[in-house]
Amino acid sequence: MREVVIQIPTLEAEQNIEIDVKINGRKRTIKYRVEIIDWEEDELPVGEKIEVLRHFIKEHEKSWELIQIGAPTKGNIPIMFRQKMPQTTDEGSR
C-alpha cells in the first residue's frame, strides 16, 4: 500500500497542509497544497471547464505533483498537489 487516506478539516482556497509521518522510524514531512479553481461563469460548458482545468494543471509549479482532482460543484473544483520529494541515494531509504 503506497497511500494512506487521512480526513482533514474543510479547507479554504490555496491552503497548504504539512503532515509529519514516520516511515520505518524515519521522520518525514509531507506537504500538500489544496487549490480551488473557480469557474468564471456558473454555466460554462463542460468542455470549457475541462480546458480551464488542463491549463491550470499544466502551468502549475513543477515542484508539485497532482494528487487528486476533487468533485466539481457548479461554481468550482478543488485540486490537491503534493510537493515532490527530493531523490535520495541513501541505501537505507529504499
N, CA and C atoms as a LAMMPS dump frame, in Angstrom:
ITEM: TIMESTEP
0
ITEM: NUMBER OF ATOMS
282
ITEM: BOX BOUNDS ff ff ff
-5.0000000000000000e+02 5.0000000000000000e+02
-5.0000000000000000e+02 5.0000000000000000e+02
-5.0000000000000000e+02 5.0000000000000000e+02
ITEM: ATOMS id mol type element x y z
1 1 1 N 0.857 -1.172 0
2 1 2 C 0 0 0
3 1 3 C 0.902 1.232 0
4 2 1 N 0.676 2.112 -0.962
5 2 2 C 1.506 3.302 -1.107
6 2 3 C 0.865 4.543 -0.516
7 3 1 N -0.429 4.582 -0.372
8 3 2 C -1.139 5.78 0.102
9 3 3 C -1.963 5.448 1.339
10 4 1 N -2.057 6.422 2.213
11 4 2 C -2.918 6.34 3.386
12 4 3 C -3.861 7.53 3.317
13 5 1 N -5.14 7.311 3.521
14 5 2 C -6.123 8.39 3.458
15 5 3 C -6.345 8.941 4.864
16 6 1 N -6.211 10.264 4.99
17 6 2 C -6.412 10.944 6.266
18 6 3 C -7.474 12.016 6.058
19 7 1 N -8.499 12.006 6.893
20 7 2 C -9.528 13.044 6.826
21 7 3 C -8.969 14.336 7.406
22 8 1 N -9.118 15.425 6.676
23 8 2 C -8.649 16.727 7.145
24 8 3 C -9.834 17.673 7.208
25 9 1 N -9.704 18.746 7.996
26 9 2 C -10.812 19.695 8.076
27 9 3 C -11.062 20.367 6.724
28 10 1 N -12.249 20.922 6.558
29 10 2 C -12.575 21.658 5.346
30 10 3 C -11.592 22.804 5.188
31 11 1 N -11.106 22.97 3.975
32 11 2 C -10.087 23.979 3.713
33 11 3 C -10.613 25.092 2.848
34 12 1 N -10.017 26.236 3.015
35 12 2 C -10.292 27.359 2.132
36 12 3 C -9.381 27.225 0.922
37 13 1 N -9.574 28.066 -0.061
38 13 2 C -8.758 28.03 -1.273
39 13 3 C -7.294 28.317 -0.949
40 14 1 N -6.414 27.671 -1.695
41 14 2 C -4.974 27.89 -1.631
42 14 3 C -4.409 27.76 -0.225
43 15 1 N -4.68 26.649 0.41
44 15 2 C -4.102 26.393 1.723
45 15 3 C -3.08 25.27 1.618
46 16 1 N -2.043 25.364 2.441
47 16 2 C -1.019 24.338 2.499
48 16 3 C -1.231 23.482 3.729
49 17 1 N -0.901 22.207 3.603
50 17 2 C -1.021 21.249 4.696
51 17 3 C 0.336 20.578 4.849
52 18 1 N 0.845 20.476 6.07
53 18 2 C 2.066 19.734 6.326
54 18 3 C 1.733 18.6 7.274
55 19 1 N 2.144 17.395 6.912
56 19 2 C 1.884 16.219 7.733
57 19 3 C 3.231 15.577 8.054
58 20 1 N 3.509 15.408 9.346
59 20 2 C 4.729 14.718 9.773
60 20 3 C 4.395 13.241 9.951
61 21 1 N 5.187 12.396 9.313
62 21 2 C 4.989 10.949 9.411
63 21 3 C 6.319 10.278 9.705
64 22 1 N 6.255 9.097 10.272
65 22 2 C 7.442 8.27 10.445
66 22 3 C 7.28 7.06 9.546
67 23 1 N 8.267 6.852 8.703
68 23 2 C 8.278 5.709 7.8
69 23 3 C 9.532 4.921 8.136
70 24 1 N 9.337 3.68 8.61
71 24 2 C 10.465 2.849 9.046
72 24 3 C 11.355 3.587 10.045
73 25 1 N 10.717 4.317 10.955
74 25 2 C 11.44 5.013 12.01
75 25 3 C 12.049 6.347 11.605
76 26 1 N 11.908 6.719 10.342
77 26 2 C 12.475 7.986 9.871
78 26 3 C 11.361 9.009 9.709
79 27 1 N 11.55 10.177 10.336
80 27 2 C 10.54 11.228 10.269
81 27 3 C 10.649 11.966 8.941
82 28 1 N 9.501 12.183 8.303
83 28 2 C 9.419 12.959 7.07
84 28 3 C 8.231 13.9 7.162
85 29 1 N 8.378 15.053 6.564
86 29 2 C 7.264 15.988 6.456
87 29 3 C 6.787 15.965 5.02
88 30 1 N 5.514 15.712 4.842
89 30 2 C 4.911 15.683 3.509
90 30 3 C 4.023 16.908 3.39
91 31 1 N 4.218 17.651 2.31
92 31 2 C 3.48 18.901 2.128
93 31 3 C 2.47 18.751 0.999
94 32 1 N 1.256 19.227 1.28
95 32 2 C 0.171 19.21 0.308
96 32 3 C -0.318 20.634 0.097
97 33 1 N -0.874 20.874 -1.052
98 33 2 C -1.468 22.177 -1.365
99 33 3 C -2.839 21.897 -1.982
100 34 1 N -3.839 22.552 -1.433
101 34 2 C -5.189 22.461 -1.991
102 34 3 C -5.504 23.796 -2.641
103 35 1 N -5.9 23.738 -3.89
104 35 2 C -6.276 24.948 -4.619
105 35 3 C -7.677 24.748 -5.18
106 36 1 N -8.415 25.834 -5.212
107 36 2 C -9.781 25.813 -5.723
108 36 3 C -9.811 26.606 -7.022
109 37 1 N -10.286 25.978 -8.076
110 37 2 C -10.461 26.694 -9.339
111 37 3 C -11.922 27.129 -9.398
112 38 1 N -12.12 28.432 -9.451
113 38 2 C -13.477 28.963 -9.597
114 38 3 C -13.782 29.094 -11.084
115 39 1 N -14.937 28.598 -11.48
116 39 2 C -15.365 28.789 -12.862
117 39 3 C -15.754 30.25 -13.012
118 40 1 N -15.346 30.864 -14.085
119 40 2 C -15.656 32.275 -14.3
120 40 3 C -17.152 32.495 -14.45
121 41 1 N -17.812 31.508 -14.96
122 41 2 C -19.273 31.568 -15.098
123 41 3 C -19.845 30.252 -14.611
124 42 1 N -20.978 30.304 -13.93
125 42 2 C -21.617 29.081 -13.461
126 42 3 C -22.034 28.177 -14.613
127 43 1 N -22.351 28.753 -15.734
128 43 2 C -22.906 27.983 -16.841
129 43 3 C -21.89 27.647 -17.939
130 44 1 N -20.6 27.626 -17.612
131 44 2 C -19.604 27.255 -18.616
132 44 3 C -19.884 25.84 -19.117
133 45 1 N -19.759 25.618 -20.419
134 45 2 C -19.92 24.254 -20.931
135 45 3 C -18.826 23.345 -20.359
136 46 1 N -19.119 22.064 -20.25
137 46 2 C -18.184 21.102 -19.67
138 46 3 C -16.839 21.143 -20.387
139 47 1 N -16.836 21.226 -21.699
140 47 2 C -15.593 21.268 -22.46
141 47 3 C -14.705 22.435 -22.066
142 48 1 N -15.301 23.592 -21.832
143 48 2 C -14.528 24.767 -21.424
144 48 3 C -13.986 24.602 -20.003
145 49 1 N -14.77 23.981 -19.126
146 49 2 C -14.297 23.72 -17.762
147 49 3 C -13.077 22.792 -17.799
148 50 1 N -13.123 21.787 -18.66
149 50 2 C -12.004 20.856 -18.79
150 50 3 C -10.762 21.59 -19.281
151 51 1 N -10.922 22.489 -20.237
152 51 2 C -9.784 23.257 -20.744
153 51 3 C -9.182 24.162 -19.672
154 52 1 N -10.019 24.788 -18.849
155 52 2 C -9.536 25.622 -17.74
156 52 3 C -8.72 24.755 -16.784
157 53 1 N -9.238 23.582 -16.466
158 53 2 C -8.568 22.647 -15.563
159 53 3 C -7.232 22.191 -16.15
160 54 1 N -7.212 21.791 -17.409
161 54 2 C -5.972 21.356 -18.067
162 54 3 C -4.912 22.446 -18.039
163 55 1 N -5.316 23.656 -18.367
164 55 2 C -4.373 24.786 -18.384
165 55 3 C -3.807 25.029 -16.991
166 56 1 N -4.657 25.011 -15.978
167 56 2 C -4.221 25.252 -14.606
168 56 3 C -3.191 24.208 -14.178
169 57 1 N -3.456 22.945 -14.462
170 57 2 C -2.556 21.862 -14.068
171 57 3 C -1.233 21.966 -14.838
172 58 1 N -1.311 22.224 -16.126
173 58 2 C -0.113 22.312 -16.96
174 58 3 C 0.807 23.445 -16.508
175 59 1 N 0.23 24.57 -16.086
176 59 2 C 1.015 25.746 -15.707
177 59 3 C 1.415 25.762 -14.231
178 60 1 N 0.996 24.753 -13.466
179 60 2 C 1.298 24.721 -12.036
180 60 3 C 2.785 24.483 -11.816
181 61 1 N 3.285 24.922 -10.663
182 61 2 C 4.695 24.752 -10.319
183 61 3 C 5.12 23.298 -10.492
184 62 1 N 6.274 23.093 -11.117
185 62 2 C 6.751 21.738 -11.415
186 62 3 C 7.263 21.005 -10.177
187 63 1 N 7.49 21.729 -9.079
188 63 2 C 7.951 21.073 -7.852
189 63 3 C 6.793 20.438 -7.075
190 64 1 N 5.587 20.564 -7.614
191 64 2 C 4.4 19.955 -7.001
192 64 3 C 3.781 18.995 -8.014
193 65 1 N 3.305 17.828 -7.514
194 65 2 C 2.673 16.857 -8.398
195 65 3 C 1.178 16.757 -8.087
196 66 1 N 0.4 16.57 -9.13
197 66 2 C -1.044 16.432 -8.981
198 66 3 C -1.357 15.133 -8.247
199 67 1 N -2.163 15.225 -7.219
200 67 2 C -2.545 14.046 -6.445
201 67 3 C -4.011 13.705 -6.657
202 68 1 N -4.867 14.724 -6.642
203 68 2 C -6.305 14.448 -6.714
204 68 3 C -7.053 15.635 -7.289
205 69 1 N -8.026 15.323 -8.107
206 69 2 C -8.99 16.321 -8.575
207 69 3 C -10.293 15.975 -7.86
208 70 1 N -10.792 16.916 -7.082
209 70 2 C -11.988 16.664 -6.291
210 70 3 C -13.261 16.739 -7.118
211 71 1 N -14.356 16.512 -6.45
212 71 2 C -15.66 16.558 -7.104
213 71 3 C -16.019 18 -7.432
214 72 1 N -16.356 18.272 -8.685
215 72 2 C -16.712 19.645 -9.051
216 72 3 C -18.081 20.03 -8.515
217 73 1 N -18.213 21.317 -8.236
218 73 2 C -19.529 21.867 -7.9
219 73 3 C -19.919 22.766 -9.066
220 74 1 N -21.035 23.392 -8.962
221 74 2 C -21.477 24.29 -10.027
222 74 3 C -20.515 25.467 -10.208
223 75 1 N -19.859 25.908 -9.114
224 75 2 C -19.025 27.102 -9.177
225 75 3 C -17.527 26.887 -9.113
226 76 1 N -17.058 25.674 -8.688
227 76 2 C -15.611 25.482 -8.57
228 76 3 C -15.238 24.005 -8.529
229 77 1 N -13.93 23.752 -8.464
230 77 2 C -13.42 22.385 -8.339
231 77 3 C -12.133 22.433 -7.508
232 78 1 N -12.011 21.563 -6.488
233 78 2 C -10.784 21.528 -5.688
234 78 3 C -9.748 20.608 -6.337
235 79 1 N -8.481 21.01 -6.224
236 79 2 C -7.377 20.224 -6.753
237 79 3 C -6.31 20.122 -5.668
238 80 1 N -5.778 18.915 -5.462
239 80 2 C -4.745 18.72 -4.445
240 80 3 C -3.428 18.337 -5.113
241 81 1 N -2.35 19.001 -4.657
242 81 2 C -0.998 18.725 -5.119
243 81 3 C -0.159 18.296 -3.923
244 82 1 N 0.881 17.514 -4.191
245 82 2 C 1.85 17.14 -3.156
246 82 3 C 3.221 17.616 -3.617
247 83 1 N 3.979 18.202 -2.694
248 83 2 C 5.319 18.657 -3.05
249 83 3 C 6.184 17.437 -3.321
250 84 1 N 6.903 17.466 -4.444
251 84 2 C 7.765 16.338 -4.802
252 84 3 C 8.882 16.216 -3.789
253 85 1 N 9.205 14.975 -3.451
254 85 2 C 10.274 14.709 -2.506
255 85 3 C 11.596 14.671 -3.258
256 86 1 N 12.642 15.23 -2.679
257 86 2 C 13.957 15.134 -3.334
258 86 3 C 14.403 13.678 -3.396
259 87 1 N 15.065 13.308 -4.47
260 87 2 C 15.581 11.954 -4.622
261 87 3 C 16.77 11.764 -3.686
262 88 1 N 16.817 10.601 -3.023
263 88 2 C 17.931 10.31 -2.123
264 88 3 C 18.708 9.126 -2.671
265 89 1 N 19.972 9.069 -2.314
266 89 2 C 20.804 7.944 -2.714
267 89 3 C 21.153 7.088 -1.516
268 90 1 N 20.587 7.399 -0.382
269 90 2 C 20.83 6.663 0.858
270 90 3 C 20.257 5.255 0.735
271 91 1 N 21.06 4.251 0.935
272 91 2 C 20.612 2.854 0.828
273 91 3 C 19.511 2.55 1.832
274 92 1 N 19.521 3.215 2.973
275 92 2 C 18.523 2.951 3.996
276 92 3 C 17.155 3.481 3.648
277 93 1 N 17.032 4.284 2.605
278 93 2 C 15.738 4.879 2.249
279 93 3 C 14.954 4.005 1.273
280 94 1 N 15.492 2.882 0.855
281 94 2 C 14.788 2.014 -0.107
282 94 3 C 13.824 1.088 0.535
